[in-house]
């Protein structure tokens, strides 16, 4: 799953400062990096997997969802990725002093609220006032295939051949003769 920079930043800012310190610590980054390398992922797969785990650390998704996404991205079996899940859960997520599931639900509801359609339509759209009815005239684009034969004949008659713009004997009166 992908999240925008603003969504990631908002989720990170909602976390407590001690959890932010855990996420940004070098030992946590090294742990995730080495665990992904041990799982036998390629460099591109490790980059994508790192993002998925980071989303789990930000409580944007559960660790199970992150591991499932990594399995889909890397075409690996979930059992092969169990070491990643155990390492992240035991060494990082267990240090969180919050209810992770509650934070994930909060972040999901924030994401839904931030992506909802505004209720006030833009001022430059036509409005239907009370008592008015929107017209229901069908709109059909006419192309040369579905035009009536009489119209097609008229179009053929209206075409004019282009005049011949060549000069007699190839002499352009606006050009000076070559010497």
C-alpha atoms as one frame of an Amber mdcrd trajectory, in Angstrom:
protein
   0.000   0.000   0.000   1.262   3.498  -0.700   0.670   6.638   1.281   1.397
  10.240   0.391   4.142  12.175   2.106   1.536  14.231   3.987  -0.213  11.096
   5.232   3.059   9.589   6.463   4.054  12.861   8.129   0.685  13.201   9.871
   0.830   9.620  11.153   4.394  10.119  12.406   3.445  13.358  14.180   0.548
  11.634  15.967   2.965   9.181  17.599   4.487   9.867  20.999   8.029  11.308
  21.034   9.559   8.133  22.518   8.051   6.077  19.672   9.332   8.604  17.133
  12.797   8.137  18.646  12.514   4.363  18.239  11.486   4.672  14.591  14.306
   7.105  13.723  16.989   5.247  15.676  19.888   3.794  13.733  19.606   0.417
  15.470  15.979   0.025  14.280  16.944   0.907  10.719  19.874  -1.514  10.853
  17.669  -4.257  12.292  15.110  -3.886   9.516  17.787  -3.672   6.835  19.678
  -6.753   7.994  16.485  -8.767   8.485  15.311  -7.951   4.958  18.708  -8.935
   3.579  18.581 -12.258   5.477  15.161 -12.960   3.981  16.800 -13.124   0.539
  15.098 -10.129  -1.017  16.646  -8.281  -3.945  17.630  -4.648  -3.518  14.421
  -3.371  -5.168  12.315  -5.747  -3.094  14.141  -4.596   0.052  13.327  -0.963
  -0.754   9.629  -1.766  -1.183   9.616  -3.991   1.907  11.318  -1.269   3.939
   8.523   1.123   2.996   5.883  -1.414   4.000   7.530  -1.968   7.390   7.854
   1.783   7.880   4.096   2.126   7.301   3.583  -0.504  10.004   5.922   1.382
  12.349   3.942   4.585  11.696   0.751   2.623  12.526  -0.676   3.228   9.059
  -1.160  -0.516   8.623  -0.692  -3.638  10.707   2.506  -5.643  10.587   0.514
  -8.574   9.169  -0.681  -6.368   6.295   2.894  -5.214   5.707   4.186  -8.802
   5.572   1.346  -9.807   3.210   2.209  -6.883   0.927   5.895  -7.831   0.995
   4.956 -11.418   0.093   2.939 -10.172  -2.889   5.701  -7.814  -4.030   8.480
 -10.372  -3.734   6.562 -13.551  -4.670   7.831 -15.146  -1.462   6.001 -17.480
   0.867   4.681 -15.997   4.123   6.678 -18.598   6.045   9.888 -17.304   4.438
   9.065 -13.816   5.731   8.197 -14.900   9.275  11.700 -13.892  10.473  11.004
 -10.318   9.406   7.732 -10.267  11.275   9.243 -11.730  14.454  12.235  -9.386
  14.405  10.140  -6.247  13.909   7.483  -7.328  16.408   9.885  -8.424  19.160
  12.519  -5.719  18.820  10.562  -2.639  17.779   6.774  -2.851  18.071   6.851
  -4.420  21.537   8.586  -1.259  22.784   5.567   0.851  21.823   3.609   1.932
  24.874   0.398   2.427  22.925  -2.426   0.283  21.603  -1.211  -0.209  18.041
  -4.564  -1.457  16.724  -6.294   1.647  18.054  -3.685   3.884  16.426  -4.118
   2.068  13.103  -7.881   2.601  13.248  -7.369   6.276  14.106  -5.000   6.730
  11.168  -7.388   4.931   8.802 -10.265   7.156   9.852  -8.033  10.232   9.404
  -7.093   9.039   5.912 -10.725   8.549   4.966 -11.619  11.992   6.323  -8.749
  13.657   4.464  -9.668  12.037   1.137 -13.416  12.625   1.282 -15.129  14.772
  -1.329 -15.759  18.354  -0.269 -19.401  19.107   0.417 -19.328  22.628  -1.031
 -19.149  22.539  -4.822 -16.822  24.974  -6.568 -18.367  28.355  -7.378 -17.589
  28.126 -11.096 -20.015  25.224 -11.745 -23.537  25.851 -12.986 -26.102  25.557
 -10.234 -29.650  24.211 -10.334 -31.781  26.529  -8.250 -34.935  25.486  -6.392
 -37.817  25.033  -8.783 -35.520  24.482 -11.786 -35.122  21.187 -13.581 -32.004
  19.936 -15.268 -32.605  19.376 -18.985 -32.724  15.802 -20.187 -31.915  16.255
 -23.864 -29.870  13.322 -25.146 -26.527  14.320 -26.528 -25.259  12.483 -29.598
 -22.042  13.391 -31.365 -22.361  13.161 -35.128 -19.479  11.520 -36.904 -19.136
  10.858 -40.589 -20.260   7.248 -40.034 -23.560   8.050 -38.310 -24.531  11.197
 -40.261 -27.537  11.036 -42.498 -26.788  10.328 -46.175 -28.131  13.739 -47.256
 -25.673  15.462 -44.940 -22.835  13.332 -46.293 -23.769  14.281 -49.845 -23.875
  17.977 -48.913 -20.416  17.681 -47.372 -19.094  16.183 -50.614 -20.590  19.055
 -52.626 -19.204  21.705 -50.298 -15.614  20.590 -50.678 -13.621  22.804 -52.985
 -10.491  21.780 -54.804  -7.419  23.789 -53.983  -6.122  26.190 -56.644  -2.824
  25.593 -58.372  -0.338  27.978 -56.805   2.578  27.118 -59.099   3.982  29.907
 -61.199   4.059  29.671 -64.980   7.364  28.289 -66.160   8.395  28.016 -62.506
   9.283  31.728 -62.269   8.395  33.325 -58.948   7.927  37.085 -59.516   8.979
  37.812 -55.924  12.359  36.132 -56.190  15.372  37.706 -57.710  16.909  35.759
 -60.522  20.016  33.745 -59.715  23.168  34.869 -61.481
